[in-house]
């Protein structure tokens, strides 16, 4: 079906039936309680129940209709839950009321964002009409540097290349360079592109994706590979660390270190981007278990309960708290960003931090800033850590 969609004439209307519909608490009231759903329904809610969760009778009604329910505080970001539970697979078509689901394009899944009323109508009718999108191919080649993250790659593409002005066009991302990226960085790349306006993506499926799905998904994947020549080629080896800010409502993307001594007060790593176990493990290796400045607030937000459990079981969560970080549920990010703090400079891996007046940067940049309280290149951090180690040895020698 995806192959037919992307090879059809752009603008042509097609009727299709998604494999799953995913809804959140805010969309629950739109459901018609009298009608059975014709498409499998998943109810995944990552919002903190600060004002109370959905009423028990509504949940019972969902379960009676065959829906699967993942309660707030016990699941995670909808896209992560869908991937971990094996619902996302190459060729699967999903429709949902949360844009977080759009990043499942990394798994070769076609994702459709719907308002609550449209999702309820889809469940009633079993089908919806969509316009066939145009296609724009991005070929990745080379291998990124040690500290470059998927966030940096997305910012690089937005800064240096002309992407289609028509945001309904599907960006197809593939090539040898994609295979050099671990799964978490592909998802970070997708998340930033989506949050900055390019919501229609489709990634090539390779062995990395198949290995992740092997023990999670029973769906027989349908693999789609682009046959047309790429519209642009991106060499990952040319990419440097980048950061982004909003100035007068305009996105400004700059090289990390272009302005020295940018001090930050709060750092948020995770939430909906850079929120997987591999992101946190990589960051911990970079900062080498270094104690953080006392007046700096550094917050780790695992994207799901499964990630949080893995951090606890491996001891990484304990190390984070020992060196001065706090671990929060990913759902906290929404409430944090709903209350911008102009008195403090925030740095984070999520576009929500960017929109709340903070600075967006890659995973490595954020972990580096956690050590010194200012944005710097990892090479500078290497020097700082070596100096700290030398001073520690000198003090110990004097004591002896």
N, C-alpha and C positions, 0 to 999 in steps of 0.2 A: 504493500500500500504506500509506504513512504517513497519507494522508487517511482511509483506512478504519480505521486503528488509532485515530486520535484522535476519530473520529466514532462509534465503536462504544460499546457500553455498558461503562463502567469495570468491571473485574474479569472480564470475559469472556475466556476462554482462546482464543488464536488460534495456529495453527501457521504458521511462516514460515521462509523460507530466505534467510539473509543473502547479500549480494553478495560479501562478503569476510570472512575471519577473520584477525585479526592476533594473533600470539603472540610472546612474549618468551622469553629463555633459560630463565627459571625455570619456564616451562610446557612446555618441550620434552620432558621425560621422560614427560609424560602421554600423548604420542602413541602410538598403536598402529602399530608399524612394518609390520604385515602388511596393513593396509588402505589403499586409495587414498583420498585426500581427495575429497569430492564438492563441495566449495566452494573457490574460489581461496584459497590460503593465503599470507599475507605473514609473514615472520619479521623483525621489526624490533627490534633490541636496542640500547638506549642506555646500558646499564650498562657501567661501566669494567671491563675484564677483569682486575681485580686478582688474582683467584684462578684465572685461566685462563678462556678462552672455551669454548664448546661444542666437543666433540670433532669432528675432521674427518669421521669416518664419519657422525655425526649430520647434519652439514650436507650431506654428499653424499646422504644419504637424503632430506633435505628437497627438494633440487634434483631428484632423480629422480622425486619425486612431484608435480613441477610447481610447487613453492613458489618464491617470490622471497625472496632473502635479503639483508638489509642489515646488515653486520657492525658490532659495537660500535666506537665511535670514528670511524666513517666515514659516519655517517648523521645522527642527531639524535633529538629527541623524536619518538615514534611519530606523534603527530598532525601534526606539521610535515612529516614525511616523506610521510605519506599525502596531505596537501594539495599539497605540491610535486610529487609524482609523479602527481597527477591521479586518485587513487582516490576522493577525497571529492567528492560531487556531490549536488545537490538530489534527494531521493527515494531515494538509495542507503541500504541498510541494512547496517551493519557490526557485527561482534561481535569483541570482543578481550579479552585478559587484562590490559590496562594501562588504568587509568582516565584516563590522559593523553589517550586517544582520544576521550573524551566531549566535548571542546571542538569537535569537528568538527560539532557541532550548528549552529554558526555558518554552515556551508555548506548548511544544510537537510538534513543527513544524520541518519538515525536510528541511534543508537549503543547497543549492548547490552554491558554489562560481564559477563564470565563468569569463573568460576574455571577453573583449568587443566583439571580433569577434565571439566567441562561443555563447554569448548571442544573438547576431544578427542572427546567424544561427538557433538558437533554435526558435526564433520568426518566422522565415521563414518556418521552417519545422514542428514546433509544438511538436517535441519530441527530446529527447537526450538519449544517452546511458551512463549508469554509471555502475561501478563495485560494486557489493554488498560488503559492508565493513564488517570487523570482528567486534566483540562486546566484550566490557570489562565493567563489572558491578561494580559500586562503591556504596556501601550501606552506607548511613549516619545514624548514631544513636546519641542519646543524644541531648543536647541543648547547644548552644554556650554561652560563658560568655557575660556579659553586653556590653563590648566594642568591642568584636570580630565582624568583618565585613566579607562579602563575599570575599573580597580581601584577608584577612588573611586566610580564609579557603582554597582558591585556592593555596596560597603560601605554606601552611602547607602540602597539598597533594603533591605538586611538590617537597618539601624538604624531606619528610619522607617516601614516598612510591615509589615503582618501577612501573611506568606506561609503557604501551607498547612502544617499540622502533619504531614500525610501526605507524606513525602518521595518517595513513588513517583509523585506527581502531576507531570505535564509542565508546565514553565513555558514558555509560548509568548511570545516577545518580538518585537515588531513595532512599526510606526508611523513617522511622519515623522521622529521624533527618531533612530531607528535609522539612517536614511539619512545623518544628519549625522556619524555616527561612522565613522572609517576602519577598515579591516579589522583592524588590529592591536589597536585598542582594543575592538572587539567580542570578539575572542578573549581579551583580558585580562579583560574583564567576565565572560565565560563561565567562564574558569578559576577565578576567585575564587568564583563562585556554586557551581560544582561542588565545589571543595575544602572549602567550608564547608557542604556537606550537600545541595545541590540538584543532583543528578546527572542529572536528566532535563530536558533543554532542547531547544527547537527555535526557531531564528531564521528570520525572514522573509528570503526571497531577493530581492535587488535588483540593480541594475546594478553595484554594487561587487563583489558575489560573482561575477557573470557575467564581469566583466572579468578577475578573477583566474583564473578557470577556462578562459578562452577558449583559451589556447595550451597548457594542461596536460591538459585532460580531454576525452576523446572521447565520454563518456557523455552521452546526451540527457537532460537534467535533467527531473524531474517536480516542478513547483512547487506547494507547498501554502500557501494563505493562510487564515488564521483568519477565519471568518465571524461568530462570536459576538461579542457586546459584551465589551470588556475587563473584567477583574475589578479592575484598578487602573490608574491613569494616573500616570506619572512625568514631571515637567517637568525636563529636563536642565539648564535654566538656573538651577534652584534649588540645584544641587549644589555643595558646597564640598569642599575637600581634606580627606581623612579618613585616620586611621591606626587600627590595631587591635592589641590585645595580649590575651594570655590571663592572667587573674588568678584564681587558685584554680580553674582549669579552665573559667572562664566567659569568653566572648568579650566584650571591651569595645571599642566603636568610638567614637572621639573626634575632634574637630576638630583639624587640624594647627595648632599654635601655641597650643593651650589651656593648655599648661604650657610656659613659656619655658625655653630653655637645656637641652633634653634632648640631652646629648652622646652620640655613638655612637662605637664603636671600629672596627666593620667594616660595610661596606655591600655587599650582593650584589644586582646588577641583572641579571635574566635567569634562565636555567635553564629553568623551565617556564612562566613568566609574564613579560610585558614582555621577550621574548627575540628579537624580530624586528628587522630592519634599521631599520624606521621608528621603533621605540622608541628605539634608540640614536642615530639621527640627530637626533631631537627633543631628546633629553637633551643632546647635545653643543651644539646651538644655544642651549640654556638657560644652560649654564655658561660659554659663550664661551671655550673653550680655556684656562680658568684653571688654573694649577698648584694641585695639591691639597696639603693638609697632610701633612707627612712621616710623622707617626705614625698616620695614618688608613689603614686597609686598604680599598681599593675594588676590587671584582671584577666584571668584565663576563663574563656567561656566555651567548654566542649559542646559540639553540635548535637550530641545525642547522649542518652543515658548509657548506651553501649560504649561510647568513647570515654565517658566519665568512669565507667567501671574498669576499662582497660588501664586508664591512668592510675587508678587506685591499686589495681592488682600488680602492676609493674613497679609501683613505688614512685612513679614520676609525680603523682599528685602530692605526695608527702614532701618531695624535694622542692616543688614549687612553693608550697606553703612555708617551708623552712627558710628559703632564701628571701621571702618577703612578698610573694604573690598571693592573690586571693582567687579562689575558684568559684564561679557563679554559674547558674543555669543559663543556657543560651537565650532563653526567653527574656532574661533581664535586659538584654541589649535594647529591645524596643522601648522599655521604660526609661532607660538611661538616655537614649537619644531623643526622647520626647521632652526632655528637660535640659535644653542646651545651657551650658555654664560658660558665660562669656569671660568669667574671671580666671578660667583655667584653660590651658592649651591641651587639647586631646589629640592623641595619635591612635590609629587603629587600622585593622585589616578589613573593615567593613565599610561599604559605601554609606551605611547609616551614620557612621561617625563623620564621614565627609559632609553629608547633608545637614548634620547638626552643628556645623561650623568647625569641625576638626580637620585633621590631616590624614589622608589615606596613604598607606605605604605597604610594602611587601612584608611577609612574615619575618624574614631576617632583619630587616630594618627596624621593625617594632621590638624584636627581642634585643637587638643591639642597644636601642634607646633605653631599654629597661635597666641596663647596667650603669649608665652614666647620667640618665635623665635628659639627654639631648640626642638629636638625630645626627648620626654619623655613618660613614661607610664602614663595613665590617673590617676592612684592612686597618682602619684607625683603632677599632675595638681590639684587634689582635695586639696592637702596640700597648694599649691601655692595660689589657690583661697581663701581658708580659711584665709591665712595670709594676703592677700590683703584686705579682708573684715574686719579683726581685726584691721589692721592699719588704714583703713578708719574710723572705729568707734572711734578709739583712737584720731585721728586728730579732728573729729567732737566734741568729748567730751571736748577736750582741748579748742576748739574755744568757746564752750558754757561757 
